[in-house]
Amino acid sequence: MKKLFLIALCYAFFSIAFVAKGENSGKPNAVNNNTTTDSLQQTKVLHELDSLILLAEEKNDLEQVASLYHKKGEILLKSAQYNEALEAMQKAYALIDDVNDLGLKYAINLHLGMSYSFLTMLPQSFQYFDDAYTLADSIGDPLFIARARHFAATKDLVSGEFVEAARKLYNSYQVLLEYNDTTHLLYICNDIGAFFSIFAENDLALEFFNYALHYDSLANTPEQSFRPLILANIGALYSENLNDYTTAEKYFKESLAASKPNATWRDRLYAQSYLAAAQIQNEDYNSALQFFEKAYYDERIKSLSSYYPFIVTHYGLILYKLGNYNKAKRISTEAYQLSSAINSWQETQLNLETLYQIDSIAGNYQSALTHYQKMIEAKQSRLAEEGKMEYIRLEVEQEIEKMSAQREELLAANEEYIGTIKKLTRLTGRQKLVILVFVLLVIALIIELLRNKQLNVRCKRSEGALRLFNQKLEKKVKERTKDLEKANLELHQLDDAKTEFLNIISHEIRTPLNGIVGMLGLLEASDLPNNLKEFLKIIQISSDRLESFSYKALDISMLATKAKEALHLYKGNLKDTIQICILEKQAQFAEKKLEVVTELTADDAIVSYDESLLKKAFCMIMDNAIKFAHTETKITVGLSKNDNAYEISITDIGELFPESNDEIQIRPFKTGFKHVDMNPGLSLYLSKLILEAHDGGVNLKNNENGVTVRLVLSAEL
């Protein structure tokens, strides 16, 4: 639900091409009434602009060229020709260093950001919205600042900075309301409504959506109405938050009816797809199938990476409901991959549930169980996300309450000021004389300040020049930052290539090894001479070592890159894991006549851990202890709890580590390290990775007669 409303909110920022009309003139509320939607008239205007651009280029009037390209881009935006508009705005932006009019610079940055956003390239738009916000602050016009702050909130929403987004939306709304900027009040009321929808504040969301409908009736003609998208947002609120599909379907139908033939196809897709989803809930599958099947094959819709998974998911669900299981499984599998790629919990859960039902019907119980387990994991992830959203919601509420309280304080101060003025009107003659003298002193001070006016003007000009210099400097810093990010990306790619190479090598070793092991089994069952059986035994030992290396290399690769993701945690008893491993090693103990002494002093060793991995770490350390312990000695296994950690110790009487206790370090493939297995350094290094994934570690120490290895595991997992 959060994701769908966030898509709606971000899309609502940029759904109407005339959203910031008038900014290019540098004056608030300036409206160009000469532009018409008639295609012939628009073509004529664009040809005239191209001619004017050529004349301005011949005169080398670069600021005029930038202004004309910007105007051309604005016209193309209004007619929803987004690629052409982006090209024109980019040409205007290329000349921005030659533009002195801050109002024009502001408008170029703002509309270039909008061009990227119309093409669903939101990350590319953020830089230009930030620059527009900086320029609006330099201009000092409250409306410019409010409008730019509104668009700058988009970056905060996408990055999850909801508190900062709430602050910017609230402040912009207050300014726009004060100046009665009807057009922008329409947009911001719609966006605030969608913002409240994210946090399930349904009454507030409906209130602001209705405000948006009111301002839309005041600000726009039917041909330019914002009404279809607002109605679609209300329908989404009833469908996603309130589960009232009948009312949702009513609003979606009104949204489609309000859409004009010249509306962008995205507006119609937004309402039509949610209408089809509401029909699924009302079990009108045949009506919904007609839309989703057509949308699934539409290349334009496939380009909407954040919205296409919604289409594919519901297409697969309808096919399942209608009994077309084979095709439903193929489509739902594709939808699951798409929704997982963008971390869309709602679509991911729906696809897993559909695949689970299909496999259950088909008798593929192992596959059904896999999907069911993934559903449980997705639900657990969702619960964590909902907890985070609840915390953010409380922060947003506190921030809005704080801003409202500040506003109340200002109103109270204003009332107190008015009361003071009223008291002054009832002052005595002596008090009035004192006030008169004070006023005369103030007037004298003002006159003195006016004498310094010229100096102040020069200072302001210097400040303006310094501000422009700072802007250029910030631009260069951003360019250097991009270069650094590119270098970091290349380093990550090299690291990924190294990991992938290790995975490939491990798999390539295992493939021929399977054949070798199989042939060895056949040879062992054959009647061979004794000398050949000795050779066969040597080959068997070597293949076992190679197989051990392959598995360890794969585990190291997995834990070194995705340690936390590789864990499958559950509540278990460490004592059980230790005792199971000791039982498995009884034959090895007997072979070397070793005595095992257990000192499991921890009373309650229940903790969340990955039993398979932790057992593997313990057993590998135990193998080393058995190997390097002297015959007919003992191995002591201990389990204790210190503070917030459990400590498993394995102590043997045998060969020592060659280093001193202060120098013992665990590194992969370490040569000259005696107290390890036949794959030099891998067992200890793999054990170290396993314990670090559990927020613990491995400690090595020589004692008087042998070696002690301690595995430390956090008790708070």
N, C-alpha and C positions, 0 to 999 in steps of 0.2 A: 504493500500500500504506500509506504513512504517513497519508494522509487517512482511509482507511477505518478504521484502528485508532484514529485520533484521535477520529472520530465515535463509535466504540464506547466509548472511554474516557470521553469527556464524557457520553455517554448512560448509562454505567454508574454515574456519580455520582448519578443521579437516577431510576433505574428502579423503585425500590420506595418506595411512599408512606410506609411506616413507618420510613424510614431513620434518623430522628433522634428516635425515640420516647423520651419521658421528659424532654427538655430543658425543657419548659414548666414543670415543677415546680421548677426550680432545683436539682435533686438528680441526681447521676449514676445511670444505670441504673434510673430510676423507670419502671415499666411499668404502663400502664392496662389492667388485665385485665377491666374492666367493658364495654369496647367490643366489639361483636360484628359479624360481617360479614352477619348476617341483615338483609335490607332492611327488614322491618317494625320490628324492634327499632331499627335505625338511624334510621328515620323518626320513631319515638317519641322517641328521644334528641334529635334535632334540633329537634322541636317543643318539648320541655322547655327546651332551651337558648334558643330564641327567646323563650319566656315569661320566663325568667330575665333575658334581655337587656332586655326591656321594663321589668321591675321595677327593675333596676339603673339604667336611664336615668331613670326617675321619681325615684329617690333621688339622681340626679346623681353616682353613684359611677362615675366615668369609668374608673378603673383596673380595676374589676370588669367593666365593659362590654368593655374591651379584652381581658381574660382570657377572657371567655365567647366573644367573636368568634374569638379564637385557638383555643380548644378546638373550636369548630364547624368552623373551617377544617381543623384536624388530622384530624377524623373524615372530612371530605370528601376530604382527601388520601388517606387509607387506602382509601377506596372508589373511587379514581381518578376522582372528579368534579372535574377540575382547574379548570375555569372558575369553578364555584361556590366552590371552595376559595380561588382567587385573590381573588374578591370579598370573602369573609369576612376573609382576611388583610389586604387593603387597608384595610378598616374598622378592624381592630385596630391597624394601623400608623398610621392617621390620629390615633389617641389616644395615641401612644407618648410624647408630651411630658408626658402626665398620669400616666404609669406610673413608680413609684419603684422597683419590684422589678427589679433589673438582670437577674436570671435570666429574667423574663418578657420583658424587652426583647430579650434575646439570642435567646429562642425565636421571638419574632415576626419578627425580622429573618431568622433562619435559614429558617423555614418559608415566609416570603414569597418569599425567593430560590428555594426549592425549587418553589413554585407556578409561578413564571415559567419555570423550567427544564423542568418537566413539559410546558409548552405550547411547548417548543422556542424560548423567548425568552431564550436564555443571556445576551446582553449586558445585558438589564434586571436579571438576577439578581445581577450582580457587586457592585453597590453594597451590597446587603443582606448578602451574604456577607462583604464587607469590614467592615461595621458590626458583624456578629455576631462577627467575629474580634476587633475592638477591644473589644467588651463582654466577651467571654470573658477577655481579658487583664485587664480591670478587675476581674472577679469573682475571678480568680486560681485557679480550679479547673483542675487539669491536664487532666482529661478534656474539659471544655468547650473549652479551648484547642486540644487535639489534634483534636477533631471539627471545630471552626470552621476550623482551619488546613487540614484535609483538603479542605473545600469551597472555601476561598480559593485552593487550587492550581488550580482549574478555570480561573480567569482567566488564570493563567500559561500553562496548556496551550494555550488558544485563541489567545493572543497570541504563542505560540512561545517563551516564556521557560521552556525545558525544565529548565535548571539549577535555577532557583528552584523550579519545580514538584517536582523530585526532592528538593530539600532539605526542602520542606514535607511531602511524602509520607513521607519517611524519618523525620523527627522525629515526626510523628504516629504512625507505625507503632510506634516505640520506646515512646512513652507508652502507647498502647493495649495493647501487649504486656505492659508492666509491670503495668498495672491489670487485665489479662485481660478487657477489654471485648469479649466475644465477638461481639456484634452488629456493632460498628463494625470489628472485625478482619476480619469477613467482607467488608465493603464495600471497605476499604482494600487488602486482599490482592487482590481482583479488579481494583481500579484499578491497583495496582502491576504486576500481571501484564499488563494492557493497555498500561501505560506501557513495559514492557520489550519488548512486541511491536512497538512503533513503531520501536525501535532494533534489531530482529531478534535480541535476546538470547533465543532461543527456549527454552533450557533453564531459565533463570531465570523466564521468563514461565509456563511449564508448572508450575514448582514453586509459584509464588504462586497460580495458578489452583486447584491441588490443595489448597493451604491454605484458599482461599476455600470450596471444596466441603466441607472438613472443618468449618470454623466454621459454615457454613450448616446442617449436620446438627445442630449443637449449639444454634444460636440460634433456628431457626424451625420452625414446624409445616409440614406439607405444603401447607396453604392459603396460607401466607405465604412459601414458599420462594423463595430467590434463585437456585436451582439452574438454571432454564431459561436465564437470561442468561449465567451462568458457562459452561455447556456450549456455548452459541452462540459465546462468545468463544474457547473452545478450538478449536471448529470453524473459526472465522475464521483462527486462527493456523496450523492445518494447511493451510488453503486458500490464504491469501495469502502466508505466509512459506515454508512447506515444500513447497507444491505437491503435497501428498498428499491428493488429492480423495476417495479411498476412505475414509480415516480421517476426513476432514472431514465427509463425508456421514453417517458413523456418529454423530458428535457432534451434528450438526444434527438428526438423527432423534431422538436421546435428548432433546435440548432441547425439541422439539415434544411428545414423549411426556410430559415432565415438566410441561409447561404445563397449568394447570387452566382449566376453562371460564370462571372469573371473572377470569383474567389479562387485563391490558390488551392491546389489539390491537397495540400497538407491539412488545411482547415477542414475539408470534407472528410478526409481520412480519419482525422481525430474524432469527429462526431460519429461517423459511420461505423468505425471499429468498436467503439464503446457501445453503440446501439446493438451491434451484433453480439457483443459479450453479454449484454442484458438479456437478449433473446435466448442465449444459452441457459441462463439462470431460470428463465421461464419455460425452458424445454421446447422452444421453437427452433429445433436444430436445422431443419431444412432451409428456413429463411436465413439463418446465420451462415450456413455452409456456402451459400451463393457468394456472399461477400468475401469470406476468408479464403476460399479457393481462388478467387480472382486476385485478391491482394497477395497471395503467396507467390504467384508467378509475375507480379509487377516489378520490373527492374528498378523503378524509382523508389518503391517502398523498401527494397533490399538495401538501398544506400543509407537508410536510416538505422544505423547500427543499434541505437538505443530503443527503437520502437519495433523493429522487425521481429525480435523474439516473441513479443506479445502476439503478433499475427500468427506465427508458426505454431506457438503453443496452443492457441485456441482452435486452429485448424486441425491439429492432431487430436484434441479433445473431442471435437465434433465427430470425426471419423470413428473414434472409439465408441461414442454414444450411439452411432448409427450402425455399429456392428462390423465395420470394415477394419478388422484387427491388423491385418498384415500391413496395409498402408498406414494405419494409425501408428503402428510401432516405428515404422521408418521415419515418419514426420516428427513424432514425439522425441525420438532419439536425436534428430537434427536440432529440434527446439531445445532439448536439454543441453546440448553442446553450446548453442548460442547464448542461452540464459546464464550458463555457468561462466562463460567468458566475460560477461559484464556484471557478474555478482548480483543477478536479479533473483532475490530469494523467492518471491511469489511465483514467478514462472517456473523456476527450478523445482519447487515443491510440487506444483501442479503436474509437471512433466514426469517426475518420479512416481507420483501417484498413478498416473495413466499407464506408465510402463509396468508398474507393479500389478495393476489389475489385468492388463493384457497377458503378462507372463503367467499369472495365476490361472486365467481361463485356459491358456494353451498348455498348462501342465509343466511349464518351465520353472519349477519351484526354486532351483538354485539361483537362477537369474532374478526371480521375484524376491528372494530373500536379500540379494545384494541391493536391489532398489529400495527395499524396505529399510535396510540398515542406513542407506544414504538419506532416506527421508528423516530418520531419527536424528542423524547428524545435522541435517539442514535445520530441523526444528530447534535443536540445541543452539545452533548458531543464531537462529532468529530470536530466541529468548534473550541471548546476550545483546543482540542489536536493539531489541525493544527496551532493555534496561538502559542502554546508552541513550536511546532516543528520549526516554522518560527523564533522564538526568538533564539532557540538553533542553527539553521542554520546560523543566523547572527553572533552568538558567534564563531562558527566554522570557518566561513569565516574570521572574525577578527583575530582569533588565527593563521590561516594559513598565512594571510597577515603579521602578526607580525613576524612569524618565517621566512617568505621569506625576510622581510625587514632586519632581523638580518643577514641572509645569505648574502644579498647584502652589508651590512656594513662590514662583514668579507672579502668579495671579494674586496671591496674598500680599506680596510686596507691592504690587501695583495698586491694590486697594488701599494699602497703608499710605502710599505716596499720595493717592487722591485725597485721602482723609487729611493728610498733612496740609495739602494745598487749601482744603476747605477751612482748616484751622487758621491758616495765614490770613484768610480774608476777614477774620474776626479779631485781628491783632489790635493792640492799643496804639496810640499815636507814637509813643516812644519806640515801641517795637518796630513799627512801620519805618521810623526814621533810621533805625539800625539796619533794617533790611535794605532801605534805599541806599545807604552808604555802601553796604556789601555789594549791591547790584552795580553801583558806579565803579567799584573796584574791579568787579568782573568785567565790565565793559572796557575799562582801561587795559586789563590783561588781554582781552580779545583783540583790541587795537594793536597791542604789542605783537601778538601772534600773527596778525595780518601782515605786519611789516616783514615778517620772516617767511611770507608765503612763497616768494621766489626761491628761497633756499630749500623750502620743503618740496617744491615741485622738482627741483634738481635731484634731491634725495630720492624721490619716488621714481624718477627716470633711471637713476642708478640702480635702485632696487629692481626695477623691471628688467634692466640689462643683466643684472646678477641672476635673476630668476631664470631668464632664458639660457644663460650660461650653465646654470645648474641642471636645467632640463637636458641640454646637450650632453653634459657630463654623465647624467643618469642613463642616457641612451647608450653612451659608450660602455658604461658599466654593465648594462644589460647584455650588450653584444659580447663582452668578455665573459660574462656569466654563461651565455649560451655556448661559447667555445669550450669552457670548462666542463659544462654538462655533457657536451659531445665527447670530450676526452674520457670522462667518467663512464659514459655509455660504452665506449670502445673497450675500456678495461673490463667492464662487466661482461661484455660479449666474449672477450678472451677467456675470462674465468669460466663462463658457461661452456665454451668450446673445450676447455681442459676437462671439465666434469663430464661432458658428453663423450669425449675420447676415452676416459676411464670406463664409463658405462659400456661403450662399444667393445673395448678390449675385453672386459669381463664377460660379456655375452659371447664374444667370438671364441673365448677360451672354453666356455661351457658347452658350446655346440659340438665341436669335435670331441670334447671330453666325454660327452654322453655316448658317443660311438665307441670310444676306447674302453669305457667302463663296461659297456655291453659285451664287447668282444672278450674282455678279460673274464667276465662271468662264464662265457661259453668255454673258454680255454680251461678254466678252473674245473669245470665239470667233465673235461675230457681226460682221457688216460694218457698222462704225459710222464716222461722220465723224471726222476727226482731232481736232477740238475736243472731241468727246464722249469720245474715247479718253484725252485729257489729264485730263478730269474723272474718268473711270473709274480712271485711275492714282492720282489723289489719294484716291479712295474706297478703293482697294486698300491704300494705305499706312496710311490711318486704321484700317481693319479689322485690319491686321496689328498695329498698336500696341495696339488694344483687346484683341486675342487675347493678346498678350504680357502685358498687364496682368492679364488673367484668370488665366493660368497662374501668374504670379508671386504674385498674391494668394492663390491656393490653396496654393502651396508655403509661403508665409509663415505662413498659418493653421495648416498641418500642423506646421511646425517650431517655431512658437511655443508649441504646446500639447503635442505629443508628439515632441520632438526625437529622443530615443534610439530610441523605438519605430519611427520613420519610416525609420531607417537599415537598409540591406541590405548588411552588411559582407562583404567577401571580400578575400583577399590579392591585391594587384596591384602593378604598378610605376607609380609616379608619372610617370616619364619617358614611358611609353606614352600616358598620358592627356594630357599636355602636348602631345606631338607630334601626336596625333590632332586636337586642337583647332586647332593651328597649320595643319595641312593643310586643315581645313575653312574656314579664314579666308583662303586664298590669293587668292581672287578679290577680297576686300576690300583686301588688301595691294596687289595689282596696280592696283586702281582709284585709290588715292591714291599709288602709286609709293613704298610704304614698304618698307624693308629690315628683315628680322627676324633678329636676332642671338641665338643661344641659348648660354647659359653653364651647362650642366647638369653641375656639378662633383660632385654626390653620386654616389658609385660604386654604392651599393646602396640603391635607393629602394623596397624592397618593404615594404609596410605594409597593414594592414587598413583599408579605407575603402569608402564607397559611391561607385562609379565614376560613376554617372549624376549624382548631386548635385554631386560635386566637379568633374566636367567642366563642369557647368552654371555653377558659380561662376567657374571659370577663364575660360570663354568669355565670360561677361558682363563681367568685368573687361577682357578682351581687346577686346570690342566698344567699350567706353568709350575705351580707349587709341587704337584706330583712329580713332574719331570725332573726338577732340580733339587728335590728333597733327597737326603741320604737314605739308603735302605734301612728298614727297621727303626725309623724315627717316627715322630708324630707331626700331624698338621692340626693346628688349632683354628677353629672358626668361631668368631664372636659376632654378636649383634647387640648394640647398645644405643641409647638415645641421649644425645647431648644438646641441650637448648631446643632448637627447632629443626634438628636434623637427626636422621638415623645413620649409624656407622656400622658397616659390615667389614670385619677384618679377617684376613687369611694369613696365618703365620706358619712358615715351614722351617725346618732345620736342614740347611743345605748350602748351596753356592750363594755368594753375595753378589750384589750389583757392583760393577767395577768402579763406579763413581762414589764419591762421598755423599752423605745424606743431603748436603746443601746443593749438590750439582746434578742430582738425578732429575732428568726431564724426559717427558714422553713425546717422541716425535715419530712420524711414520717412516718406515724403511731405515731405521737407525742401525748403522753397522757397529760391530764390536759390543753389542748389548747382549750379554749372555742370558739373563733371566727372562727370556721371551720364547715364543714358539718358533717353529721352523720357517715361518714367514716373518722375516726380521722386523720387529717393532709393530706389526699390524694388530696383534691381539690387545696389547696395552693401549695403543692409539684408538682402536675401535671401542674399547671399554671406556676410555676417557670421553669420547664423543657421546656414547650412550648416557653416561652419568651427567655430562654437561647439558644434554637435552632435558634431563630431569632436574635442572638447576642445582646439580651437585658437582662432584669431581672425584679424581683418583689421586691418592697420595702413596708414594713409594718410600720405604725406609729400610736400611740395613739394621739388624739388631746383633746381639752377641753371637748367635749361632746360625742365623739365617736371614730371612727377608720377611717383612710385614707389608702387605698391600691393603690399603683401606679404601673402601667405596663409600662415599658420603652422599646421602640422598635427602633432599628437603622433605620435612614432615608436613609441609603446608601445601603440597600439590593436590 
